[in-house]
């Protein structure tokens, strides 16, 4: 836990005590200057308890800044501005007084425990008071919430001048802070997405450099993120419940089914699609009125941080969208087990998903796990061969094969097998490995590197296992000979791989595609289902019988017909078997996984 800057209790020191100058990068220097300005305003400091200040609130935007710093630098700033008697809330280490504890002990609160503004108030340890006295106290609060402070100051001044007065209209900015469902109605998502689009070149460049994918693929990922967020912004106004007459013997009554936000969400995102897979969690979470803590992969945080910065710049209320960075074994585990987190959305490999499920189980947290896949692609005799070949190229080799829903096993009917394999091999000749920000000469296509050395080394081992057992490499076969730097791996086709080899039984997260010859649809589907995974699948045919059989019998969460493996925001997506649990995308993701369904009975109606 010591690696997380929020989990280090500040050492009290005089406000003017010198702090040793840390060694920091230029980016950290810029953030440090922001901290110099913001940290004095980080606390709620009631006048009646002048030395009582609040540090380390889990949903305060400054925690995101602190979490992005080296621990030593964050600690230095906290130490610089701390005073004797400060309250230290330490959510990741379990120290201090949490908002929920304060509320349970009868301390004053506003709104509810899903509301970060209310959590700040409940954590300030105000003793119970009469309504006029409480209004006077609230008027004296000095708030550290930039999005609500201007509107609140005017309201607070009026309350202090007339503490016995009646209620005043609540400004829109303050309404956001008081009611979590207002997040869904007054989100600044569209303005934020406009800013994201304005900064697309910068974001795409950042994504290309930190992840490795070619610029054209990074631009496609950003476009997918923007589209998905717009989709959920539209859905935010279309949430409905239900009404039911009840056969009560106690008089007329009726029931309602209502939807309530599930609560703070931890969104844990992998390195292969940092923005798209953040959007599949952020979009439905915000539309349902939840707050979100995003943890990007430790190797790809930069584009995520830029997007989050633009959301805040657009006016998204502080504390709604938070980003914490660091290793999953430290920060990820802390988020999943933290008592305030009620919903965990994770995309990643199956072993990690099982670990997260075990961590979330004791408190029955709501989870969705979109895990590994080994998607089959079946090509039937009547298929459009040219279209199927292009589909196989994109479905397997996009992003250097680093996609959970990539087509990882190819089953081709015997009648067209030879022609199909020849056409596919010719298409792969066009690929050229290189840096994602460079363009090859036409008609060549760029393929970026595998993201990590360990990932490339695992590909080498999986291929060697198949070859040692009789498989034949048709094209490619390993790291390119003309690249002495970078974790590159040539697009590779393999025939005759044993179906119990690592190349078939494991998830192969890179540009290797084993191809199999099949005699009929029954054999194709039987082999397609011969896996512990069940994420996606596709079939290429115009035969209605084959389409129906594939839809009904392939054991996968999704089946594409005559289309590449692509996650549409409009349709639910998730796996069977060891490919996970729960759904992302679609109306179903928002309604089923980011709301709690509550039944309400209304009686006493005569």
N, C-alpha and C positions, 0 to 999 in steps of 0.2 A: 504493500500500500504506500510505502514511502515515496514511490516514484511519481505519485499523483500530487501536483502542487497544492490542490485544495485540501489534501489530507495532512498537511503539515501545520501544526498549531503555531501561530505567530509568537515570537518571543517579545514580550512587552519591553518597549524602550521609549525614552523621551522622543517627542515628535521631531526635535532638531538634532537627534543623534546622528553622527555620520554613518554611512553604509559603504562598505568596500565596493568599488566600481566593478561590476561583473564584466566578463568578456562576452559580447553578444554580436550576432550577425546584423547586417543592415536591416533586415526585416524585423528582427527582434528590437532593434533600436527604435524603429518607427512605433511599434507597439508599446515600447517602454515610455515614449513620450505621451502616448495616449493614457497610459496608466498614471503618469505624473499628474495629468489633468483630472482623471476620473476617480482615482482612489480616495481622495478626501470626501467624495460624495457617495462612496460605496455604502455608507451605513444609514440606518434609520436611527436618529439621535433625538429622542424626545427631550424637551426642555426640562421636564420634571425628573429626568434621570440622565443627566448630561453626560456621564461617563459610560453609559450603556450603549454599546455599538454592536453592529451585526456584521460578521465576516463569513465568507464561504457559503453563502446561500446557494443551493444546488441549481436554481433556475435564474439566478442573476446573470445578466450578460457578461459582467466582468469575470465570472467564473470561467466562461469560455475563453476569454483572453488569458487568464492565468493558466488555464489548462494547456494552452498552446505554447507556454513558455517552458524553458528548462526549469527544473524544480528549484535550483539555486537562485535564479533570477526572480521567480515568483515569490519565493520566501523572503528575498531581500526587500521587495516592495511592500509585502505585508508587514514585515518587521519595521520598515521605515515609517509606516503610517499607523501602526497599532498603538494603543494606549492602555495603561493599567485599567482593568475593569471591563474591557471589551468582551462581548459575547462572541465566542467562536463556534459557529455551526460547522461541523465536520461530517458531512453526510457519508463520505466514503470510508471513514474510520469509525463511525458510530459514536463520536463524542459530541458533547454540547446538547443543547435543547432543540429538538426538531419541531417544526410547525405543528405536526400532528399531536405531539406530546403536549404542546402548549394549549392547543384547542381542547384536548381531553381533560386538562386540568382547570378548565373554566376561564382561561385568559381570553381577552377580547379578540374577536375575529370578524371579518367582513366577508361576505360571499361564502365560499366553500373551499375545501382543501384541494380542489383541482386548480384553483386560481392562484398564480404566483404572487399577485398583488396582496391577496388575503393572507398568503403564507408569510409574507414579510410582516404584516400587521400582527398576526397571531404569534410570531416569533419574538416580538419586541417586549414580551413579558409585562404587558400592561395589566394592572389589577382590575377586577370587575368594577364597573362604575355605573352610575345612573346615566340615562340617555343624554341629558344636557352636558354632564361632565365628560362623557365619552366623546361627544361632538366637539367639545372644546379641545380635548386632548388630540383628537384626529386633526383638528385645524392646525395644531402646532408641529405636526410631523414634517420633517424635511425629507422629501422623497428622492430616491436615486433612480427614478424611472423616467428617462428622457421623453418617452412617448406620452406619458400622462401628466408629467409635472406641470407644464404651462396651464393646462385646463384646471388641474386640481388646485393650483395656488389661488386662482380667483375664487373658486368654490370654498376653499379653506378660509380665505380672508372673510368671506361673507358669514361663514359659520362662527368664526371667532367673534365677529362684531355682534352677532345676534345668536348666542348659543341656544336660546329658548325658541327660536323661530321654527317655522314649519319647513318641510323638505323643499329643497331647490331642485330644479331640473338637472339631471345628470348629463354632463357633456358626453359626446360620443366617445372621446378618447378615454374618459374614465369608465364608461360602460364596458369598454373592452377589458379593462382591468377587473371589473366587478363580476363579470359573467362569462364563463368559458365558452358558452355557445355563441357569444358574440364574436369569438374568433372566427367562426365559420361564416358569419354574415359580414363582418367588417375587416376581413383579412385584406392586407395590401398585396395580395398575391399577384394580381394582374399588373400592378405597377412594378412589382419586383421582377416579373417575367419580362416586362418591357426593358428594364435595366439589364437583365441578363442578356437579352437579345442585342442591346446596344454594345455590350462588352463581349460579344461572342468570339471575336478574334482573339482577345486576350485569354479567355477561358479555354478555347480550343487549343491554343498554343501551350497553355499550362498543362492541360490534360495529355496532350501528345508527349510532352517531355517527361512527365512523371509516370505515365502508364506505359508508353511505348508504341501505342497504336498509331497508324498513319493519320495524317490530318483529316482526310476525307471521312474516316471512320469516327474520329473524335467529334467532327462537326455533326455527323449523324446521331451520335449519342446525345449531344446537347439538344438537338432538335427533338429527339424522343423525350427528353426530360421536360422541355417546355410544353410539348403537346400533352403529356400526361398530367402536368400540373394544371393546365387549363381545363382538362377534362374533369378533374376533381373540384376545381373552383366552380364549375357549372353544377356539379352534383351537390354542392354544399347547401343549395337552396331547395333541394328536392327530397329532403328527409321526411318520411311520413311514419305515423304510428297506426293504431287500429282501435276500433270501438266495438264493444260487445255487450248486448243486453244479457243480464244474468238472472237465473231462476232462483232468486233469493227468497227464503221464507221469512226474512226480517224486514220486508218492505221492498219497495222498488229500488233497484240498484243497477248499476252498469259497470263495466270494466273498460279500462284503457290499456293499451300496450304502448309504452313510450320508449324512446331511445335516449340514453345518457352517455356522454363521453366516458370512455373506459378509464381515462386518467393519463398521467405522464407516460410517454412511450419512449423506449430505447430502440433506436434504429441502427442496427449493426450491419455495415456495408462492406463488401469485398473489394478487391483491387481491380477486377476485370472491367466492370462498368460502374465507376464510382458515382456518376451523376444519375444515370438511368435508375440504378437500384436504390439510390437515395430517394428519388422521386416516387418510386412505387410504394414507399413507406410514408414519406413526408406528405404527399398529396392527400391520401385518405385520412391520415391522422389529423391534419389541420382542418380538413373539411368537416370532420366529425367533432371539432372543438377541443382537441387534445393539445397539450404541449409536447414537444419532441426534443430528445437529446440524441443527436446523430454521432455515431462513432465510425469515422471512415477507416479503411485499412491503414495501418501505420505507414505503408509505403506510398499511399496516394491521397494525402489529405488536402493538397493545395487547391485544386479546382473546387472542392467542396467548401473550403473556407472562403474562397472568393464568392461563390454563389450565396453563402450565408451572409456575408458582408453586404452584398447587394440587397438581400431581403431586408436587412435591418436599415439600410440606407433608404429603402422605399417606404419605411415607416412601420414595418411589422412590429407589434409591441414587444418590448424587451422581455425576454424570458420565454417567448413562445417557441422560437427555434434556437437551439443551442448546439454547439459542436465541441466535442472533447476528443483529443487526439492521444495516441499512444498505443502500446501493445495490447492486443486483445486479451492476453492472459492476465493482464493487470486491470486495464480500464474496462474492457468488456465484461469481465467477471464482476467487477465492482458495480457496473450499471445493472446487470441482470439481477444481482442479489440485493440491490438497494431497496429498502422498504417503500420508498415513494414511487418506484417504477411499478406500474401495474400491467404493462403490455410490452412484450419483446418481439420485435420483427427482425429476423436474421436471414441473411443470404450467405451461403458459404458451403464448405465441404461437409460431408455427412458426419465424420467423426466429431467435428466441432459442434455441429447441430445436436448431436446426442449429449454432449457435455452441457450445452446451454439448457436443453430440456431438463437435465438432472438438476441444474442450479435453480431453475424456475419452479420445479415441482413442489418443493415444501410449502410455498405460499400460493400455489395454484394460480400462478400468473398466466395471463392470456398470451399465447405464443403462436407465431407462424414461422415455420422453418422451410425455406426454399433451398434445397440441398443439391447434392451431386446428381448427375444424370449420365446415361449412356444411351442416348436416343437412337432408335432404329429408323432407317429410311428405306422404304420398299419401292422398287421401280418395276411396274408391271409391263407386259408386252405391248399394251396399247398406249403407253405413255408417250407424251411428246418428249423425245429423247433430248433434243437440244435444250428445252426448258428444264428438264430434270437434271441435266449436267450442270447448267448454270446454278440451279438450286442447290445441288450438292456442293459446288465450289463455295458459294456464299455461306451455306448452312454449316459447313465444316471448317473453312479456313479464314473466315472473318475474324478479326482480332487475334490472328495467329492461333485460331482454334481454342481460345480461352473463353468459352461460353458454356454455362451449365446446360443450355438447351441446344447446343450444337448437335448436328447429326454425327454420331460417333461410330455407327455401324451401318454399312450399306449392303442391302440384300437386293440382287438384281435377277430377274427371271432369265432362265437359260437362253431363251429365244433371242434376247437382245444383249446378252452379257458382253460378248466380245466387242461389238460396236460401241456399247456404252463405255466400256473401260478405255478403249482407244480415244474416244472423244474427251473423256475426263482427263486422261493423261496429257492430251494436247493442251487443254485449258490450263493445267498446272504448270506447263512450260512457261507461261507468261509471268509467273510470279518471280520477283526478285527481292531478296532480303536486304533490308537497309533501314536507316533512321526514318522514323515516321514523318519528320518535317521536311524530308527531301522527296523529290518526284523522279521516278525513273523515266527513261525515254519510252514513248509509245511504241508498240502496244503493251509494254511491260506493266505489271501491277506491283505495287509496293506491299510487302509483308514486313511488319515490325517484328521485334524480338519477343521471345517468351519473357514474361515479366521478371522472373527471378532465376538465379543460377540453379537453385534446388529444383525448380519446376522443369528446367531443361534437362537436368541430370536424370530426373525421374522418367522423362520421355525416352531418353537413351536406354534406360534399364528396361522399360516396358517393351520397347521395340526389340532389344536384344533377346529378351525372353521368348518372344514369338518366333524370331528368326532361328533361335537355337532349337526350336521344336518343329521346324519345317516350313515356316512362313517364307514367302518370297517378296522382296521389295521391288515394286514395279517402277516407282519414281521416288526421287529424294533419298532419304535414309539417314539423316542426321544433321549436325551442324554444317553449314556451308564451308567449303574449303577456302573461299576468298574473303572471309570475315574473321579477322584475328581478335576483334573486340565485340562485345555484346553477346547476349544469350540467344542467338538465332538458331532456328531449326527449320530445315527445308520442308516445304509441303510434301508429304509422304503418302504414297499409296502402297497397300500391302495385300497380297493374296494368300489364301490358304492358312490363315492364322487359326490355330486350334481354338475352339470355342471356350475352352477352359484356360486359355493363356491370359496373362495379365493384360494384354492389349484389348481383350474382350470383357473380362470380368471386372476390371477396375475402371474408374473414370479416368479417361485419358485427356488431360487438360492441355492440349496442344495440337499442332497441325499434322496428325497422323490419322489416316482413315483406312480401316480394314474393309475389304470388299469380299462378298460371299455370293456364290452362284446358288440359286434355288430353283426347284422344279415347279412348285405351285404355290397358291396363296396360303394353304394350310401350313406348309413347311416354313414359309416366310414369317407368318405370325407366330408359329411355335418358337422359332429362333429369336424373333424380336422379343418375346416374353421371357427368354432364358437369361435373365439378369436380375440382380437384386435391386436395380433402379427402376423407376417408373415416372420419369418427368415428362418428356414429350415424345412424339413420334410423327412420322409422315408417310403418306402413300401417294404415289404418282400413277394415276389411272383415271379413265373416264367410265369404267365399268361400275355401274351402281351397286352390283352385288359385292364387288371387292371393297368399295367405299363403305358400305354398310357393315361388312364383316370386320373391317379394320376399326371402325368407330366403336363397334360393340365388343370386340375381343382383345384388342391391344391393351395391355395393362399399363396405361400411362395417363397422366392428368390432362393431356391435350394431344389431339391428332390433327395435323394439317393435311389438307388434300390439295395436291398440285400447287403448293406454296412452300416457301422457305420457312425454317423454324424461327419465328419472330414473335415476341411477346406483345400482343396488342393491349393497349391500356383499357380497351372497352370490354375485354373478356377475362374472366377469372383464370388465373394461372397458378398451378401448384402441382406437386407430385404425389405419387403413390409409393408404397413400399419404402425403401430407404432414401427416396428422393424428398421426403419431408412430410410436413403436415400443415394444413391451412392453405389459404389462397392469397395471392396478391393480384392486383389489377381488377378492373370492373367494379360495378356497383356492389357486387357481393363482398369484395374485400373491405369496403368502407362499412357497409351495414352489418356484416357478420363478425368483423374482427377489430373494429375501432369504436364500436358502441357496446354498451351493456343494455340488454333488453329488460325492461322492468314492467311488471303488471301492477296496475292501480285499480282498486275497487272503491267505488263511490256509492255510499248508502245514505240512509236517513233522509230519503227523498219523499217520504209520505206514502 
